[in-house]
Amino acid sequence: MKHLSVYIAAVAAMIILASCASAPKPVASSVPSPTPAAQQPAGQAPVAATPAPTAQLKRAQELQAEDQQYGLDKRVPDAYAQGVNALNAGQAAMGSDNATAATKLNEAITDFQTVYDTGFASLAAERQADAVNARKMALAAKADKAVPGQFSKAEALMVHAQQRQSAGSSRDAYDLYTHARDLYLAAAQSADASRAAAEQALAAANRQLDQTKAQVETIQQSLTSSTGSGAGGQ
């Protein structure tokens, strides 16, 4: 009996060893196991990338072009130079750092707008002086009497320009002063032309009158001579 028990135990051990030897080894998966993102804390949505500030770039370029068109970059050079530097920095940062690009482009917009506002205020003041001088010329030519319609239109534009200037709309005031100046000058020219035409007509009438007087005197002399000759013959 004892030998039988030992025999059974040995057989069982051999069966266990055989099963361990024949079991396949686990194969490593080719698909990497998911790992938590190190950059994004669990439970939070991913942060969206900052979009390129294309609208700010367009606006800054538009303002810069207007400043150059009217020569305002020469009137307010410091603010204009700051705007150019900010614009260049913003363009350089676009794509790689859109947040910085947006900040710089907004600075450029502010600087170019300062140039625009300050420069046009100066232009409007100068154009107002031009319109005032043109008005004096029109009055000297008596345009208010000779061509009252033109003069009245210029006066209305002058009032409107002053209102827009007081309201801070320097660009509108500049345009209105320009139109008023042109109308005053046109009215002065029209008045001068009317006066010249009237003077020419008067001169022509005087010449005609002189000719008529001369003709009358000739006829009178002829009649006198004829009367005298007739009297002597009797």
C-alpha positions as CSV (number, residue, x, y, z in Angstrom):
1,M,0.0,0.0,0.0
2,K,2.7,2.3,0.9
3,H,4.5,1.8,-2.4
4,L,1.2,2.4,-4.3
5,S,0.7,5.8,-2.7
6,V,4.2,6.8,-3.6
7,Y,3.6,5.7,-7.2
8,I,0.4,7.7,-7.4
9,A,2.0,10.8,-6.1
10,A,4.9,10.6,-8.6
11,V,2.5,10.2,-11.5
12,A,0.5,13.3,-10.4
13,A,3.7,15.3,-10.1
14,M,4.7,14.3,-13.6
15,I,1.3,15.3,-15.0
16,I,1.6,18.8,-13.4
17,L,5.1,19.3,-14.8
18,A,4.0,18.3,-18.3
19,S,1.1,20.8,-18.2
20,C,3.3,23.6,-17.2
21,A,5.9,22.8,-19.9
22,S,3.3,22.7,-22.7
23,A,1.4,25.9,-21.7
24,P,2.0,28.7,-24.4
25,K,3.8,31.8,-23.4
26,P,1.8,35.1,-23.6
27,V,2.5,37.1,-26.7
28,A,3.2,40.8,-26.3
29,S,0.5,42.9,-28.1
30,S,1.7,45.2,-30.9
31,V,-0.9,47.8,-30.0
32,P,0.4,50.1,-27.2
33,S,-1.7,50.3,-24.2
34,P,-3.4,53.7,-23.7
35,T,-1.6,56.0,-21.3
36,P,-3.1,59.1,-19.7
37,A,-2.1,62.4,-21.3
38,A,0.5,64.1,-19.3
39,Q,-0.4,67.6,-20.6
40,Q,-4.1,67.5,-19.9
41,P,-5.5,66.8,-16.4
42,A,-8.2,64.2,-16.2
43,G,-11.8,65.4,-16.5
44,Q,-11.0,68.6,-18.4
45,A,-11.7,69.3,-22.1
46,P,-8.8,69.9,-24.4
47,V,-7.8,73.6,-24.9
48,A,-8.5,74.9,-28.4
49,A,-5.6,76.4,-30.4
50,T,-5.7,80.2,-30.8
51,P,-6.9,81.1,-34.3
52,A,-4.7,83.3,-36.6
53,P,-5.8,87.0,-36.1
54,T,-6.4,87.6,-39.8
55,A,-9.2,90.2,-39.2
56,Q,-6.8,92.3,-37.0
57,L,-4.1,92.0,-39.7
58,K,-6.5,93.3,-42.4
59,R,-7.7,96.2,-40.3
60,A,-4.2,97.3,-39.4
61,Q,-3.1,97.2,-43.0
62,E,-6.1,99.2,-44.1
63,L,-5.5,101.9,-41.5
64,Q,-1.8,102.0,-42.5
65,A,-2.7,102.5,-46.1
66,E,-5.1,105.4,-45.3
67,D,-2.5,107.1,-43.1
68,Q,0.0,106.9,-46.0
69,Q,-2.6,108.0,-48.6
70,Y,-3.3,111.4,-46.9
71,G,0.3,111.9,-45.7
72,L,-0.7,111.4,-42.1
73,D,2.4,109.3,-41.4
74,K,4.4,112.5,-41.9
75,R,2.2,114.5,-39.6
76,V,2.2,112.0,-36.7
77,P,5.5,110.2,-37.2
78,D,6.1,108.7,-33.7
79,A,2.7,107.0,-33.5
80,Y,3.1,105.8,-37.1
81,A,6.5,104.3,-36.4
82,Q,5.1,102.5,-33.3
83,G,2.3,101.1,-35.5
84,V,4.7,99.8,-38.1
85,N,6.8,98.0,-35.5
86,A,3.8,96.4,-33.9
87,L,2.5,95.3,-37.3
88,N,5.8,93.7,-38.2
89,A,5.9,91.9,-34.9
90,G,2.4,90.7,-35.3
91,Q,3.0,89.4,-38.8
92,A,6.2,87.6,-37.7
93,A,4.3,85.8,-34.8
94,M,1.4,84.6,-36.9
95,G,1.2,80.8,-37.1
96,S,3.8,80.2,-34.4
97,D,2.3,82.3,-31.6
98,N,-1.1,83.6,-32.6
99,A,-1.9,85.0,-29.2
100,T,1.1,87.3,-29.3
101,A,0.3,88.1,-32.9
102,A,-3.2,89.2,-32.0
103,T,-1.8,91.4,-29.2
104,K,0.7,93.1,-31.4
105,L,-1.8,93.6,-34.3
106,N,-4.2,95.2,-31.9
107,E,-1.5,97.6,-30.8
108,A,-0.8,98.4,-34.4
109,I,-4.5,99.2,-35.0
110,T,-4.5,101.5,-32.0
111,D,-1.3,103.3,-33.2
112,F,-2.5,103.7,-36.8
113,Q,-5.9,104.9,-35.5
114,T,-4.2,107.6,-33.4
115,V,-2.3,108.7,-36.5
116,Y,-5.6,108.8,-38.4
117,D,-7.5,110.8,-35.8
118,T,-4.7,113.3,-35.0
119,G,-3.7,113.8,-38.6
120,F,-7.1,114.4,-39.9
121,A,-7.8,116.9,-37.1
122,S,-4.8,118.9,-38.3
123,L,-5.9,118.6,-41.9
124,A,-9.4,119.7,-41.1
125,A,-8.1,122.8,-39.3
126,E,-5.9,123.7,-42.3
127,R,-8.7,123.2,-44.8
128,Q,-11.0,125.3,-42.6
129,A,-8.5,128.2,-43.0
130,D,-8.5,127.6,-46.8
131,A,-12.3,127.8,-46.9
132,V,-12.3,131.0,-44.8
133,N,-9.9,132.7,-47.2
134,A,-11.9,131.5,-50.2
135,R,-15.0,133.1,-48.6
136,K,-13.3,136.4,-48.2
137,M,-12.4,136.3,-51.9
138,A,-16.0,135.5,-52.8
139,L,-17.3,138.5,-50.7
140,A,-14.7,140.8,-52.3
141,A,-16.0,139.8,-55.7
142,K,-19.5,140.4,-54.4
143,A,-20.5,136.8,-55.2
144,D,-23.2,137.0,-52.6
145,K,-24.9,139.5,-54.8
146,A,-23.8,138.4,-58.3
147,V,-24.3,134.6,-57.8
148,P,-26.3,134.2,-54.6
149,G,-27.2,130.6,-55.3
150,Q,-23.6,129.4,-55.4
151,F,-22.6,131.5,-52.5
152,S,-25.5,130.2,-50.4
153,K,-24.5,126.6,-51.1
154,A,-21.0,127.3,-50.0
155,E,-22.3,128.9,-46.8
156,A,-24.4,125.8,-46.0
157,L,-21.4,123.5,-46.4
158,M,-19.3,125.7,-44.2
159,V,-21.9,125.5,-41.4
160,H,-22.1,121.7,-41.8
161,A,-18.3,121.4,-41.7
162,Q,-18.1,123.3,-38.5
163,Q,-20.7,121.1,-36.9
164,R,-18.9,117.9,-37.9
165,Q,-15.6,119.4,-36.6
166,S,-17.2,120.2,-33.3
167,A,-18.5,116.6,-33.1
168,G,-15.0,115.2,-33.5
169,S,-15.6,113.9,-37.1
170,S,-12.4,115.4,-38.5
171,R,-12.6,113.4,-41.7
172,D,-16.1,114.6,-42.5
173,A,-15.2,118.1,-41.6
174,Y,-12.1,118.0,-43.9
175,D,-14.2,116.8,-46.9
176,L,-16.9,119.5,-46.2
177,Y,-14.4,122.3,-45.9
178,T,-12.9,121.2,-49.1
179,H,-16.2,121.4,-50.9
180,A,-17.0,124.7,-49.3
181,R,-13.7,126.2,-50.4
182,D,-14.2,125.0,-54.0
183,L,-17.7,126.5,-54.1
184,Y,-16.5,129.9,-52.7
185,L,-13.8,130.0,-55.3
186,A,-16.2,129.1,-58.1
187,A,-18.6,131.7,-56.9
188,A,-15.8,134.3,-56.9
189,Q,-14.9,133.4,-60.4
190,S,-18.5,133.5,-61.5
191,A,-18.9,136.9,-59.9
192,D,-15.8,138.2,-61.6
193,A,-17.0,136.8,-64.9
194,S,-20.4,138.4,-64.5
195,R,-18.8,141.8,-63.6
196,A,-16.4,141.6,-66.6
197,A,-19.3,140.8,-68.9
198,A,-21.3,143.7,-67.4
199,E,-18.4,146.0,-67.8
200,Q,-17.9,145.0,-71.4
201,A,-21.6,145.5,-72.1
202,L,-21.5,148.9,-70.5
203,A,-18.4,149.8,-72.5
204,A,-20.1,148.7,-75.7
205,A,-23.2,150.7,-74.8
206,N,-21.1,153.8,-74.2
207,R,-19.3,153.4,-77.5
208,Q,-22.7,153.0,-79.2
209,L,-23.9,156.1,-77.4
210,D,-20.8,158.1,-78.5
211,Q,-21.4,157.0,-82.0
212,T,-25.0,158.0,-81.9
213,K,-24.1,161.4,-80.4
214,A,-21.6,161.9,-83.2
215,Q,-24.2,161.0,-85.8
216,V,-26.7,163.4,-84.2
217,E,-24.1,166.2,-84.2
218,T,-23.3,165.6,-87.8
219,I,-26.9,165.6,-88.8
220,Q,-27.4,168.8,-86.8
221,Q,-24.5,170.5,-88.5
222,S,-25.7,169.4,-91.9
223,L,-29.2,170.8,-91.1
224,T,-27.7,174.1,-89.8
225,S,-25.5,174.4,-92.9
226,S,-28.5,173.7,-95.2
227,T,-30.6,176.3,-93.4
228,G,-27.9,178.9,-93.5
229,S,-27.4,178.5,-97.2
230,G,-31.1,178.7,-97.9
231,A,-31.4,182.0,-96.0
232,G,-28.5,183.6,-97.9
233,G,-30.0,182.8,-101.2
234,Q,-33.2,184.7,-100.4
